[in-house]
Amino acid sequence: MNEPVRLKKLFDLSGRRAIVTGSANILGPEFAAALAEFGARVAMVDVDGAAVRDKAARIAAEHGTEVRAFEADVTDEAAAARVVADVVAHWGGLDVLVNGAACKTPEYFKPFDDYPLADWSRVLDVILTGTFLFTKHALPWLEKSGHGAIVNISSQYGVVGPDPALYEGSWYLDQQINTPPVYSAAKAGVVGFTRYMATTLASRGIRANCITPGGVASGQNDVFQARYAERCPLGRMARREELRGALVYLASDASSFVTGHNLVVDGGWTAR
Ligand SMILES: NC(=O)c1ccc[n+]([C@@H]2O[C@H](COP(=O)([O-])OP(=O)(O)OC[C@H]3O[C@@H](n4cnc5c(N)ncnc54)[C@H](O)[C@@H]3O)[C@@H](O)[C@H]2O)c1
C-alpha cells in the first residue's frame, strides 16, 4: 500500500533553493520570509543593495536558514546570469524562482497624454524583461531540480482597470494620476508570459504560475484606505503577510498539479 500523503510534507521546502527578485521593499521580503519559514534557502535580489542586505540578514536571523542578498538590476542580462550562477555554485541548484521586481520611474505618475517614452520603456523593462531574463537563466536549473516552480507577481491592475474615483482628492491628487497604464500593460503581460511558460515548460517538469495581489496597506492615508475599503468586498486592503500563503502553495509540491494559474489575492476586488 502507498504511504499516505502528508499535507505538511507537501508544503515543506527544506532543501529547496529559491531566488526572489525585487525583494527589498514591501512584498518581496514577505515572499522571501515565507520561503525561509518553510525551510528554503533564499537568494534575495534587488537594485537597492543596502535594503536587500538588511532584509536578508533579518530573515536569516528569524528563520535560521541561509538567506543571501544580491544587488542587481533585473534588466541586466549579465547580472541575471551571474546571480543564477552564484546561487547554483553555492547551493548546487535552483528549485524556485519568484519574479517580483517592479519600479517607479521619475515621471511614473504623469498623465497619459504626456507620458514619457522613457518611463513607459523602463517600467516594461523592469517588470517584463526582468521576468524574461531571470526565467531564461534559471530554466536549465529549474529543469534539473525535477520540481522547478516559477511564480511571477502580477497585480489586480493586470486584470482590471483602476477606478479613477478611488484616487480623486486623495494623496495622489497632486500627481493627477494613480497607477499608470504601463503598469497594467506590464502586469497583464506577466499573466500572459506565465501561461506561455506553463504550457511550453510542462514537458520539462517546470510549473509556472502567478500571483495577482490586490492593494496592500503600506502607509496610504486614511481617505485612500477608506475609499479602498468601500470598494473591496472584504472591506479593507491586504495585510502584507496575507500574500505569504499563496507563495508557499505555488512554490511547493502542494501545488504539483497546478500550472498556468493566476492566483488572485485581492479580497474579492476583481470578482465584481
Ligand atoms: N504592494 C502592493 O499593493 C502590490 C499590489 C499588487 C502587486 N504588487 C506587486 O508585487 C511586487 C512587490 O510589490 P512591492 O509593493 O513590494 O513593490 P515595491 O515597488 O515596493 O518593490 C519592488 C522592489 O523591486 C525593486 N526594483 C526596482 N527596480 C529594480 C530593478 N531594475 N532590478 C531589481 N530590483 C528592482 C525595488 O527596489 C523594490 O525593492 C511588485 O511586482 C508589485 O508590482 C504590489
Ligand as a Chemical Component Dictionary entry (heavy atoms), coordinates in Angstrom:
data_LIG
# 
_chem_comp.id                   LIG 
_chem_comp.type                 NON-POLYMER 
_chem_comp.pdbx_formal_charge   0 
_chem_comp.three_letter_code    LIG 
# 
loop_
_chem_comp_atom.comp_id 
_chem_comp_atom.atom_id 
_chem_comp_atom.alt_atom_id 
_chem_comp_atom.type_symbol 
_chem_comp_atom.charge 
_chem_comp_atom.model_Cartn_x 
_chem_comp_atom.model_Cartn_y 
_chem_comp_atom.model_Cartn_z 
_chem_comp_atom.pdbx_ordinal 
LIG N1  N1  N 0  2.181  46.499 -2.770  1  
LIG C1  C1  C 0  1.043  46.346 -3.471  2  
LIG O1  O1  O 0  -0.024 46.880 -3.118  3  
LIG C2  C2  C 0  1.063  45.493 -4.705  4  
LIG C3  C3  C 0  -0.168 45.194 -5.311  5  
LIG C4  C4  C 0  -0.170 44.437 -6.456  6  
LIG C5  C5  C 0  1.022  43.963 -6.983  7  
LIG N2  N2  N 1  2.193  44.267 -6.374  8  
LIG C6  C6  C 0  3.420  43.744 -6.980  9  
LIG O2  O2  O 0  4.120  42.948 -6.056  10 
LIG C7  C7  C 0  5.532  43.079 -6.266  11 
LIG C8  C8  C 0  6.178  43.557 -4.988  12 
LIG O3  O3  O 0  5.418  44.648 -4.530  13 
LIG P1  P1  P 0  6.004  45.775 -3.591  14 
LIG O4  O4  O 0  4.825  46.518 -3.091  15 
LIG O5  O5  O -1 6.978  45.197 -2.639  16 
LIG O6  O6  O 0  6.718  46.661 -4.701  17 
LIG P2  P2  P 0  7.833  47.733 -4.471  18 
LIG O7  O7  O 0  7.791  48.656 -5.612  19 
LIG O8  O8  O 0  7.716  48.264 -3.120  20 
LIG O9  O9  O 0  9.133  46.815 -4.542  21 
LIG C9  C9  C 0  9.659  46.366 -5.709  22 
LIG C10 C10 C 0  11.132 46.112 -5.476  23 
LIG O10 O10 O 0  11.748 45.970 -6.758  24 
LIG C11 C11 C 0  12.988 46.627 -6.707  25 
LIG N3  N3  N 0  13.428 47.011 -8.043  26 
LIG C12 C12 C 0  13.041 48.087 -8.775  27 
LIG N4  N4  N 0  13.719 48.094 -9.930  28 
LIG C13 C13 C 0  14.523 47.019 -9.928  29 
LIG C14 C14 C 0  15.463 46.502 -10.842 30 
LIG N5  N5  N 0  15.708 47.108 -12.016 31 
LIG N6  N6  N 0  16.145 45.363 -10.523 32 
LIG C15 C15 C 0  15.936 44.762 -9.332  33 
LIG N7  N7  N 0  15.055 45.204 -8.431  34 
LIG C16 C16 C 0  14.353 46.313 -8.725  35 
LIG C17 C17 C 0  12.747 47.840 -5.818  36 
LIG O11 O11 O 0  13.983 48.351 -5.309  37 
LIG C18 C18 C 0  11.845 47.268 -4.756  38 
LIG O12 O12 O 0  12.562 46.759 -3.657  39 
LIG C19 C19 C 0  5.683  44.084 -7.408  40 
LIG O13 O13 O 0  5.814  43.371 -8.624  41 
LIG C20 C20 C 0  4.384  44.843 -7.384  42 
LIG O14 O14 O 0  4.050  45.384 -8.642  43 
LIG C21 C21 C 0  2.233  45.016 -5.247  44 
# 
loop_
_chem_comp_bond.comp_id 
_chem_comp_bond.atom_id_1 
_chem_comp_bond.atom_id_2 
_chem_comp_bond.value_order 
_chem_comp_bond.pdbx_ordinal 
LIG N1  C1  SING 1  
LIG C1  O1  DOUB 2  
LIG C1  C2  SING 3  
LIG C2  C3  SING 4  
LIG C2  C21 DOUB 5  
LIG C3  C4  DOUB 6  
LIG C4  C5  SING 7  
LIG C5  N2  DOUB 8  
LIG N2  C6  SING 9  
LIG N2  C21 SING 10 
LIG C6  O2  SING 11 
LIG C6  C20 SING 12 
LIG O2  C7  SING 13 
LIG C7  C8  SING 14 
LIG C7  C19 SING 15 
LIG C8  O3  SING 16 
LIG O3  P1  SING 17 
LIG P1  O4  DOUB 18 
LIG P1  O5  SING 19 
LIG P1  O6  SING 20 
LIG O6  P2  SING 21 
LIG P2  O7  DOUB 22 
LIG P2  O8  SING 23 
LIG P2  O9  SING 24 
LIG O9  C9  SING 25 
LIG C9  C10 SING 26 
LIG C10 O10 SING 27 
LIG C10 C18 SING 28 
LIG O10 C11 SING 29 
LIG C11 N3  SING 30 
LIG C11 C17 SING 31 
LIG N3  C12 SING 32 
LIG N3  C16 SING 33 
LIG C12 N4  DOUB 34 
LIG N4  C13 SING 35 
LIG C13 C14 SING 36 
LIG C13 C16 DOUB 37 
LIG C14 N5  SING 38 
LIG C14 N6  DOUB 39 
LIG N6  C15 SING 40 
LIG C15 N7  DOUB 41 
LIG N7  C16 SING 42 
LIG C17 O11 SING 43 
LIG C17 C18 SING 44 
LIG C18 O12 SING 45 
LIG C19 O13 SING 46 
LIG C19 C20 SING 47 
LIG C20 O14 SING 48 
# 
